[in-house]
């Protein structure tokens, strides 16, 4: 298939601007997050350093806001803060895979659909439901896309090893936060969904299958949809859970490096 705009064009623009191959090349796992608490914990655990990569000078649409690199127990790690939303995430994941990333994780917050999920819990989405404007272009034509079982199992195992209260189940998708209705939320609950997001989980799962790399999502709730928006929820418990999310995804990345379906992710 021929695409009018592609990751290859973005990389070519970066090279033309003087970005060398060592700067573009990635190894090991990539963690995408919007959470300062997650970045700070990864900083602490992995001696991250700010790094050059594809910047807004080279990218037509979706350059990362923050790029950091480091190692964890000898495994390369790249941490990115991307633009929020499924569409920019899709471009960024294509760029990451083109540069050699061997696993991609999204670690952030989501909108809880209520019990059994409580604030401070972790959610490991096993599938993502609903329509969005991005994942359909990566093969999600039925409105449901499944995560790779190996990745879900590894994330859940890392939670169990730490005694972390967690839930494995579905995620619902709506790109318009202000247009989520009680009926929509109830419909997703009826399909086994524990939480909702704005299409990023569906997109990552669909792209992981298409691009041939392990892709996983680890959420914590920061909004209870039935309770409405309360910024007071972004409290010390939320920040503690960010640190736990970072620890869990690091352990999962190591597991996939050592025993992943593609052999090694180094």
Secondary structure, DSSP 8 states (H G I E B T S, - for coil): ---SS-HHHHHHHHHHTT--HHHH---SEEEE---HHHHHHHHHHHT-EE---S-TTT-SS---SEEEEEEETTEEEEEEE--SSHHHHHHHHHHHHHTT--EEEEEEEEEE--TT--TT-EEEEEEEES--SSGGGGT--SSEEE--HHHHHHHHHHHHHTT--EEEEEEEE-S-GGG--HHHHHHHHHTTEEEEESSHHHHHHHHHHHHTSEEEEEEEEEEETTTB--GGGSSHHHHHHHHHHHHHHHHHHHHHHHH-TTS---
